[in-house]
Amino acid sequence: MDGSKTWYRSKTVWGALIAVAASLLQVAGVDLTPEVQSDLADLAIAFTGAIGGALSIYGRISAQALIGRK
């Protein structure tokens, strides 16, 4: 494999989490098709990327120290 990524940027991890959730929902009487599960994985990756970016901006704005060399 080339490079690495965090767990929340992995389509495999999100697919597995959504598959587990879909199984639990099926027990509760809600059926999610494989297409819906795939769409949910894509949305989860996009959403976590957006949240990560927003948190980075917030962290920099609220930081108490400057970025630079000493």
MOPAC internal coordinates of N, CA, C and O (Angstrom, degrees):
PM7 1SCF
backbone

  N    0.0000 0     0.00 0     0.00 0    0    0    0
  C    1.4522 1     0.00 0     0.00 0    1    0    0
  C    1.5278 1   109.64 1     0.00 0    2    1    0
  O    1.2310 1   120.83 1   -34.46 1    3    2    1
  N    1.3150 1   116.02 1   145.54 1    3    2    1
  C    1.4558 1   121.02 1   177.81 1    5    3    2
  C    1.5236 1   109.37 1   -98.45 1    6    5    3
  O    1.2310 1   120.52 1   -55.86 1    7    6    5
  N    1.3071 1   116.61 1   124.14 1    7    6    5
  C    1.4550 1   120.88 1   175.95 1    9    7    6
  C    1.5124 1   113.13 1    70.88 1   10    9    7
  O    1.2310 1   121.68 1     7.50 1   11   10    9
  N    1.3057 1   114.39 1  -172.50 1   11   10    9
  C    1.4585 1   120.35 1   178.64 1   13   11   10
  C    1.5192 1   109.03 1  -145.59 1   14   13   11
  O    1.2310 1   121.35 1   -12.57 1   15   14   13
  N    1.3204 1   115.02 1   167.43 1   15   14   13
  C    1.4601 1   120.76 1   178.28 1   17   15   14
  C    1.5154 1   107.98 1  -148.60 1   18   17   15
  O    1.2310 1   120.86 1   -17.72 1   19   18   17
  N    1.2979 1   115.96 1   162.28 1   19   18   17
  C    1.4567 1   120.14 1   178.09 1   21   19   18
  C    1.5188 1   109.77 1   -73.87 1   22   21   19
  O    1.2310 1   120.63 1   -21.19 1   23   22   21
  N    1.3202 1   116.39 1   158.81 1   23   22   21
  C    1.4658 1   120.75 1  -174.77 1   25   23   22
  C    1.5156 1   112.03 1   -59.18 1   26   25   23
  O    1.2310 1   119.87 1   143.59 1   27   26   25
  N    1.3373 1   117.86 1   -36.41 1   27   26   25
  C    1.4539 1   119.82 1  -175.66 1   29   27   26
  C    1.5291 1   113.51 1   -76.58 1   30   29   27
  O    1.2310 1   120.01 1   175.11 1   31   30   29
  N    1.3284 1   117.59 1    -4.89 1   31   30   29
  C    1.4641 1   121.24 1   174.93 1   33   31   30
  C    1.5302 1   111.12 1   -98.81 1   34   33   31
  O    1.2310 1   120.66 1  -174.28 1   35   34   33
  N    1.3405 1   116.34 1     5.72 1   35   34   33
  C    1.4545 1   121.22 1  -177.25 1   37   35   34
  C    1.5276 1   111.28 1   -94.64 1   38   37   35
  O    1.2310 1   121.06 1   -58.10 1   39   38   37
  N    1.3105 1   115.58 1   121.90 1   39   38   37
  C    1.4600 1   120.74 1   177.51 1   41   39   38
  C    1.5318 1   110.51 1   -65.40 1   42   41   39
  O    1.2310 1   120.30 1   148.44 1   43   42   41
  N    1.3264 1   117.04 1   -31.56 1   43   42   41
  C    1.4666 1   120.62 1   178.82 1   45   43   42
  C    1.5225 1   110.61 1   -65.24 1   46   45   43
  O    1.2310 1   120.43 1   134.66 1   47   46   45
  N    1.3279 1   116.78 1   -45.34 1   47   46   45
  C    1.4695 1   120.05 1   179.52 1   49   47   46
  C    1.5192 1   110.33 1   -62.35 1   50   49   47
  O    1.2310 1   120.38 1   132.70 1   51   50   49
  N    1.3312 1   116.87 1   -47.30 1   51   50   49
  C    1.4698 1   119.50 1  -179.54 1   53   51   50
  C    1.5195 1   110.84 1   -65.48 1   54   53   51
  O    1.2310 1   120.36 1   141.99 1   55   54   53
  N    1.3109 1   116.92 1   -38.01 1   55   54   53
  C    1.4571 1   119.57 1   177.22 1   57   55   54
  C    1.5157 1   111.60 1   -61.41 1   58   57   55
  O    1.2310 1   120.68 1   138.16 1   59   58   57
  N    1.3428 1   116.31 1   -41.84 1   59   58   57
  C    1.4589 1   120.59 1   178.36 1   61   59   58
  C    1.5251 1   111.54 1   -65.79 1   62   61   59
  O    1.2310 1   120.17 1   136.09 1   63   62   61
  N    1.3270 1   117.28 1   -43.91 1   63   62   61
  C    1.4702 1   120.78 1   178.24 1   65   63   62
  C    1.5288 1   111.41 1   -61.89 1   66   65   63
  O    1.2310 1   120.80 1   138.19 1   67   66   65
  N    1.3234 1   116.08 1   -41.81 1   67   66   65
  C    1.4621 1   120.24 1  -179.97 1   69   67   66
  C    1.5240 1   110.45 1   -69.95 1   70   69   67
  O    1.2310 1   120.04 1   144.13 1   71   70   69
  N    1.3320 1   117.53 1   -35.87 1   71   70   69
  C    1.4653 1   120.10 1   177.11 1   73   71   70
  C    1.5323 1   110.57 1   -63.39 1   74   73   71
  O    1.2310 1   120.40 1   138.15 1   75   74   73
  N    1.3227 1   116.85 1   -41.85 1   75   74   73
  C    1.4692 1   120.40 1   176.98 1   77   75   74
  C    1.5267 1   109.58 1   -63.39 1   78   77   75
  O    1.2310 1   120.46 1   134.05 1   79   78   77
  N    1.3391 1   116.72 1   -45.95 1   79   78   77
  C    1.4654 1   120.06 1   178.86 1   81   79   78
  C    1.5225 1   111.01 1   -61.96 1   82   81   79
  O    1.2310 1   120.15 1   139.75 1   83   82   81
  N    1.3331 1   117.31 1   -40.25 1   83   82   81
  C    1.4638 1   120.87 1   179.53 1   85   83   82
  C    1.5199 1   110.58 1   -63.51 1   86   85   83
  O    1.2310 1   120.39 1   141.43 1   87   86   85
  N    1.3329 1   116.86 1   -38.57 1   87   86   85
  C    1.4684 1   120.05 1   177.40 1   89   87   86
  C    1.5223 1   110.87 1   -63.79 1   90   89   87
  O    1.2310 1   120.72 1   136.37 1   91   90   89
  N    1.3143 1   116.23 1   -43.63 1   91   90   89
  C    1.4659 1   119.78 1   178.24 1   93   91   90
  C    1.5245 1   111.54 1   -64.97 1   94   93   91
  O    1.2310 1   120.61 1   140.80 1   95   94   93
  N    1.3356 1   116.43 1   -39.20 1   95   94   93
  C    1.4668 1   120.02 1   177.72 1   97   95   94
  C    1.5233 1   111.19 1   -66.08 1   98   97   95
  O    1.2310 1   120.45 1   144.30 1   99   98   97
  N    1.3283 1   116.74 1   -35.70 1   99   98   97
  C    1.4628 1   120.13 1   179.18 1  101   99   98
  C    1.5291 1   110.22 1   -63.31 1  102  101   99
  O    1.2310 1   120.45 1   141.65 1  103  102  101
  N    1.3179 1   116.75 1   -38.35 1  103  102  101
  C    1.4708 1   120.85 1   176.02 1  105  103  102
  C    1.5293 1   109.67 1   -61.61 1  106  105  103
  O    1.2310 1   120.91 1   145.95 1  107  106  105
  N    1.3381 1   115.86 1   -34.05 1  107  106  105
  C    1.4637 1   120.74 1  -179.89 1  109  107  106
  C    1.5240 1   112.48 1   -83.60 1  110  109  107
  O    1.2310 1   120.31 1   178.78 1  111  110  109
  N    1.3469 1   117.01 1    -1.22 1  111  110  109
  C    1.4553 1   120.09 1   176.70 1  113  111  110
  C    1.5169 1   115.59 1    99.45 1  114  113  111
  O    1.2310 1   119.82 1  -173.58 1  115  114  113
  N    1.3423 1   117.96 1     6.42 1  115  114  113
  C    1.4647 1   122.41 1   179.11 1  117  115  114
  C    1.5272 1   107.84 1  -106.20 1  118  117  115
  O    1.2310 1   120.03 1   -51.13 1  119  118  117
  N    1.3433 1   117.55 1   128.87 1  119  118  117
  C    1.4589 1   121.25 1  -177.55 1  121  119  118
  C    1.5250 1   110.24 1  -109.82 1  122  121  119
  O    1.2310 1   120.31 1   -56.64 1  123  122  121
  N    1.3437 1   117.01 1   123.36 1  123  122  121
  C    1.4579 1   122.14 1   175.94 1  125  123  122
  C    1.5202 1   108.97 1  -109.01 1  126  125  123
  O    1.2310 1   120.67 1   -56.68 1  127  126  125
  N    1.3271 1   116.33 1   123.32 1  127  126  125
  C    1.4635 1   120.80 1   179.28 1  129  127  126
  C    1.5375 1   109.84 1   -71.68 1  130  129  127
  O    1.2310 1   119.85 1   -19.75 1  131  130  129
  N    1.3273 1   117.90 1   160.25 1  131  130  129
  C    1.4740 1   119.97 1   176.57 1  133  131  130
  C    1.5327 1   112.64 1   -57.75 1  134  133  131
  O    1.2310 1   120.15 1   146.21 1  135  134  133
  N    1.3260 1   117.33 1   -33.79 1  135  134  133
  C    1.4669 1   120.58 1   178.83 1  137  135  134
  C    1.5207 1   110.37 1   -64.89 1  138  137  135
  O    1.2310 1   120.37 1   136.51 1  139  138  137
  N    1.3356 1   116.89 1   -43.49 1  139  138  137
  C    1.4639 1   121.08 1   178.87 1  141  139  138
  C    1.5262 1   109.59 1   -64.86 1  142  141  139
  O    1.2310 1   120.17 1   139.75 1  143  142  141
  N    1.3290 1   117.28 1   -40.25 1  143  142  141
  C    1.4605 1   120.88 1   178.30 1  145  143  142
  C    1.5284 1   110.91 1   -61.66 1  146  145  143
  O    1.2310 1   120.08 1   138.15 1  147  146  145
  N    1.3297 1   117.44 1   -41.85 1  147  146  145
  C    1.4615 1   121.48 1   178.29 1  149  147  146
  C    1.5289 1   111.00 1   -64.62 1  150  149  147
  O    1.2310 1   120.42 1   137.09 1  151  150  149
  N    1.3216 1   116.81 1   -42.91 1  151  150  149
  C    1.4633 1   121.04 1   177.95 1  153  151  150
  C    1.5221 1   110.82 1   -62.32 1  154  153  151
  O    1.2310 1   120.40 1   139.99 1  155  154  153
  N    1.3305 1   116.84 1   -40.01 1  155  154  153
  C    1.4675 1   120.79 1   178.59 1  157  155  154
  C    1.5270 1   110.91 1   -64.43 1  158  157  155
  O    1.2310 1   119.89 1   141.77 1  159  158  157
  N    1.3336 1   117.82 1   -38.23 1  159  158  157
  C    1.4674 1   121.01 1   177.49 1  161  159  158
  C    1.5295 1   110.12 1   -63.56 1  162  161  159
  O    1.2310 1   119.99 1   136.26 1  163  162  161
  N    1.3272 1   117.63 1   -43.74 1  163  162  161
  C    1.4661 1   121.04 1   177.79 1  165  163  162
  C    1.5235 1   111.03 1   -61.63 1  166  165  163
  O    1.2310 1   120.47 1   136.44 1  167  166  165
  N    1.3221 1   116.70 1   -43.56 1  167  166  165
  C    1.4662 1   120.56 1   178.83 1  169  167  166
  C    1.5169 1   111.72 1   -65.02 1  170  169  167
  O    1.2310 1   120.06 1   140.63 1  171  170  169
  N    1.3202 1   117.49 1   -39.37 1  171  170  169
  C    1.4577 1   121.00 1   179.89 1  173  171  170
  C    1.5219 1   111.06 1   -62.80 1  174  173  171
  O    1.2310 1   120.40 1   137.95 1  175  174  173
  N    1.3305 1   116.85 1   -42.05 1  175  174  173
  C    1.4651 1   120.61 1   179.23 1  177  175  174
  C    1.5267 1   110.31 1   -65.56 1  178  177  175
  O    1.2310 1   120.11 1   135.58 1  179  178  177
  N    1.3107 1   117.39 1   -44.42 1  179  178  177
  C    1.4660 1   120.98 1   178.97 1  181  179  178
  C    1.5244 1   110.65 1   -63.87 1  182  181  179
  O    1.2310 1   120.52 1   137.60 1  183  182  181
  N    1.3249 1   116.62 1   -42.40 1  183  182  181
  C    1.4635 1   121.27 1  -178.63 1  185  183  182
  C    1.5247 1   111.18 1   -64.65 1  186  185  183
  O    1.2310 1   120.08 1   134.27 1  187  186  185
  N    1.3293 1   117.45 1   -45.73 1  187  186  185
  C    1.4629 1   119.05 1  -179.00 1  189  187  186
  C    1.5276 1   111.33 1   -67.10 1  190  189  187
  O    1.2310 1   120.18 1   147.05 1  191  190  189
  N    1.3223 1   117.27 1   -32.95 1  191  190  189
  C    1.4622 1   120.01 1   174.79 1  193  191  190
  C    1.5201 1   111.65 1   -64.08 1  194  193  191
  O    1.2310 1   120.51 1   137.09 1  195  194  193
  N    1.3105 1   116.64 1   -42.91 1  195  194  193
  C    1.4642 1   121.25 1   178.90 1  197  195  194
  C    1.5262 1   110.91 1   -65.75 1  198  197  195
  O    1.2310 1   120.37 1   137.44 1  199  198  197
  N    1.3239 1   116.91 1   -42.56 1  199  198  197
  C    1.4673 1   120.74 1   178.65 1  201  199  198
  C    1.5309 1   110.00 1   -64.13 1  202  201  199
  O    1.2310 1   120.48 1   137.62 1  203  202  201
  N    1.3289 1   116.69 1   -42.38 1  203  202  201
  C    1.4676 1   120.02 1   177.92 1  205  203  202
  C    1.5201 1   111.99 1   -59.84 1  206  205  203
  O    1.2310 1   120.37 1   137.16 1  207  206  205
  N    1.3166 1   116.91 1   -42.84 1  207  206  205
  C    1.4629 1   120.62 1   177.54 1  209  207  206
  C    1.5145 1   112.13 1   -63.68 1  210  209  207
  O    1.2310 1   120.70 1   136.53 1  211  210  209
  N    1.3304 1   116.27 1   -43.47 1  211  210  209
  C    1.4632 1   120.68 1   179.28 1  213  211  210
  C    1.5307 1   111.12 1   -63.51 1  214  213  211
  O    1.2310 1   120.50 1   138.64 1  215  214  213
  N    1.3261 1   116.65 1   -41.36 1  215  214  213
  C    1.4638 1   119.92 1   178.66 1  217  215  214
  C    1.5256 1   111.53 1   -66.13 1  218  217  215
  O    1.2310 1   120.32 1   144.61 1  219  218  217
  N    1.3231 1   117.00 1   -35.39 1  219  218  217
  C    1.4648 1   120.29 1   177.03 1  221  219  218
  C    1.5202 1   111.08 1   -64.00 1  222  221  219
  O    1.2310 1   120.58 1   135.83 1  223  222  221
  N    1.3104 1   116.51 1   -44.17 1  223  222  221
  C    1.4669 1   120.67 1   178.40 1  225  223  222
  C    1.5240 1   110.19 1   -64.10 1  226  225  223
  O    1.2310 1   120.18 1   133.93 1  227  226  225
  N    1.3208 1   117.26 1   -46.07 1  227  226  225
  C    1.4629 1   121.27 1   178.61 1  229  227  226
  C    1.5287 1   110.59 1   -60.09 1  230  229  227
  O    1.2310 1   120.38 1   136.57 1  231  230  229
  N    1.3265 1   116.87 1   -43.43 1  231  230  229
  C    1.4593 1   120.62 1   179.77 1  233  231  230
  C    1.5118 1   112.42 1   -60.54 1  234  233  231
  O    1.2310 1   120.64 1   139.08 1  235  234  233
  N    1.3268 1   116.37 1   -40.92 1  235  234  233
  C    1.4653 1   119.45 1  -179.90 1  237  235  234
  C    1.5237 1   111.09 1   -70.15 1  238  237  235
  O    1.2310 1   120.15 1   139.97 1  239  238  237
  N    1.3214 1   117.32 1   -40.03 1  239  238  237
  C    1.4716 1   120.84 1  -179.76 1  241  239  238
  C    1.5166 1   110.92 1   -66.80 1  242  241  239
  O    1.2310 1   120.01 1   140.41 1  243  242  241
  N    1.3225 1   117.58 1   -39.59 1  243  242  241
  C    1.4646 1   120.75 1  -176.26 1  245  243  242
  C    1.5279 1   113.46 1   -89.14 1  246  245  243
  O    1.2310 1   119.74 1   178.88 1  247  246  245
  N    1.3282 1   118.10 1    -1.12 1  247  246  245
  C    1.4642 1   121.03 1  -178.37 1  249  247  246
  C    1.5252 1   110.84 1   -64.84 1  250  249  247
  O    1.2310 1   121.57 1   -30.25 1  251  250  249
  N    1.3116 1   114.60 1   149.75 1  251  250  249
  C    1.4608 1   120.95 1  -178.62 1  253  251  250
  C    1.5366 1   112.91 1   -96.79 1  254  253  251
  O    1.2310 1   120.14 1   169.82 1  255  254  253
  N    1.3206 1   117.34 1   -10.18 1  255  254  253
  C    1.4688 1   120.57 1  -177.74 1  257  255  254
  C    1.5208 1   110.32 1  -122.36 1  258  257  255
  O    1.2310 1   121.33 1   -27.57 1  259  258  257
  N    1.3055 1   115.06 1   152.43 1  259  258  257
  C    1.4575 1   121.15 1   177.22 1  261  259  258
  C    1.5136 1   110.68 1   -79.10 1  262  261  259
  O    1.2310 1   120.80 1   -24.83 1  263  262  261
  N    1.3115 1   116.07 1   155.17 1  263  262  261
  C    1.4593 1   121.65 1   173.53 1  265  263  262
  C    1.5310 1   106.87 1   -89.71 1  266  265  263
  O    1.2310 1   120.22 1   -48.59 1  267  266  265
  N    1.2954 1   117.19 1   131.41 1  267  266  265
  C    1.4575 1   120.00 1   178.37 1  269  267  266
  C    1.5132 1   111.47 1   164.28 1  270  269  267
  O    1.2310 1   121.47 1     0.95 1  271  270  269
  N    1.3187 1   114.79 1  -179.05 1  271  270  269
  C    1.4649 1   120.92 1   179.68 1  273  271  270
  C    1.5216 1   109.48 1   -91.48 1  274  273  271
  O    1.2310 1   121.96 1   -25.59 1  275  274  273
  N    1.3171 1   113.86 1   154.41 1  275  274  273
  C    1.4766 1   118.70 1   176.61 1  277  275  274
  C    1.4927 1   110.62 1   -98.23 1  278  277  275
  O    1.2310 1   120.10 1   180.00 1  279  278  277

